Amino acid sequence: MDLLARTTWALVCVALGFQLGCGGREPEPPYPTPVDADGDGRAVNLDCDDHDPAVWRTVRGYEDLDGDGHGDLERPVSCVGDGSEGWTEQQGDCAPQDATRWRWPAQAVYPDLDGDGATGPGPVWLCVGDTLQGYREQAGEPDCDDQDPRSWHSELAWVDSDGDGVGEGTPIRWCTGQGRTPPAGHVLVSGDCAPGDARRWRMLPYAYRDEDQDGFTVPQAGTVCAGTALPPGHATHSIQTDCDDRNRNRTVPIERWADTDGDGVGEGDPILRCISPGESIPGEVFQGGDCGPGDGTRWQYLAFASRDVDFDGYLAPASGLRCSGFWLPSGFSASVVNDDCDDRDVTRFRTWSVHADSDRDGVGAGPATAICGGAQVPTGYATTDTDCAAADAARWRMLAYAFRDADGDTFTVEQAGELCAGVSLPAGHATDAMSGPDCDDTNASRYQTVSAFTDTDGDGVGAGASTALCTNGQVPPPWSSLGTDCAAEDATRWRDLTASLADQDGDGFTAPIPATLVCTGAALPAPYHAKAVGNDCDDADPDLYRWMVLYPDRDGDGVGAPPRQVSCIGQAIPGGLSVYGDDTDDQDPVRQEDPDEADEVGLILDL
């Protein structure tokens, strides 16, 4: 046994004792294989962790998570390998998570984290590295913000609850610096005289008061909490003296007049009173100069340009002043009115421009004359001068007509003109056609033009070209209003009728023919018909007139058999044919039906 094997075996035996069968003598070859659970080449007795091939060596060390070469005393390490990292045999790291710090300095220090020379509260004991970066051995100026090198000095700030830029109350300290403003709701100025009102923050002096804020002041000095300017009701100079600074409707003394008649306009000398314009004092008003004292219906002079002297309701031009109320009294007008041609005669007031009406028909003639009269046109005159018959009261105007009826039959001819008339046109004249146009206005029995045709054969229907006749509206004989006679020389025929059927063989049955016009009288002549009578299958043979489906009857028993045929026949069925076609044996006149089939039919009928 080589030295290594013996040594290993000895250690195993020591560790496991007799459980492995170790005695007082060395084992004889072959030697037992040492235990190595993790396969790292080291026996269990030499491996500090035989379940992890990465570690096997027993040490006395500590975790060094921040890699600064100093371990965490609270986290010891006892088993490592050749490649194990994050541990060290050096203990005592006071900042296990910070590679820049691992030791305690010899004395307490003062923090200067932002390096501005000002220090925070201290001294303090703390963990450091090679240098005292962020700390100083000696205290500097107190630093109010040790995280910002631009800020270290503190100032006072006051609460500005109303946001007017001036604060009040107990101040706070805040850290100043470049770009910094006081905390929200705080300002650097104090002394707000109205902390809850953003419109006021300082005391301002005033010399005048306007307590009722009517714009008029009284002398009164003092100070008041204000903003950019004095508040309403305070001023440094007077606008106008107020006679009552407790009532905004009373500002300056107002003139009043006694109004004994109650018309709103006073009389006599005015009285000065400190009252509002709308304030009422019984018996006094704000306006003087009543032109009718004692008369409540009149108080002011109004100018008039027309008046009614004779009180007939019509005015004539006249100017002057009249003591009145709100408006001029009846009989006066501020406008120039000239509707009274004689203002001193109540019966005459209107100037009429009239024409002489000698026949008193209401229409005058001749030149106009101006006459001063009353409400009605002066007797013997008219306002118009269009009388076309000044001496005839029944006629006074020219009326136009467009139609004449000379023979009085109410039928007219077009003829325009005009004539002197009265209320309406005289008989025989009209503005519109009456019963119709007159073809002869010299004869009352002839007035209407009709179209007539010569009726040579006297059948009531004419022929040839039409002729215009002037009549009483009726076509006289030997004329006719119809001109469609197809046989002008034959009184029995006068019209064309269409025939679509004919009975050429005279058997009483018709057959279709092409539509044919036939000149006739009241009805179509033979052989033509307008309506079908039967359906003649052979209109050239009177013995044949109907179609019939028949079957050959070869045995002559009256019942035929297929094939069927359609035949043109007369009244009788031709021999050798039958209307029946169900003969089961058309060669035997005795048999006409199948017994089996008859039995089946019988059974069906019995059901």
Secondary structure by P-SEA (a helix, b strand, c coil): ccaaaaaaaaaaaaacccccccccccccccbbbbbbccccccccccccccccccccccccccccccccccccccccccccccccccccccccccccccccccccccbbbbbccccccccccccbbbbbccccccccccccccccccccccccbbbbbbbccccccccccbbbbbbbcccccccccccccccccccccccccbbbbbcccccccccccccccccccccccccccccccccbbbccccccccccbbbbbbbcccccccccbbbbbbcccccccccccccccccccccccccbbbbbccccccccccccccccccccccccccccccccccccccccccccccccccccccccccccccbbbbbbbcccccccccccccccccccccccbbbbbccccccccccccccccccccccccccccccccccccccccccccccbbbbbbbbcccccccccbbbbbbccccccccccccccccccccccccbbbbbcccccccccbbbbccbbbbbccccccccccccccccccccccccccbbbbbbbbccccccccccbbbbbccccccccccccccccccccccccccaaaaaaaaaaaac
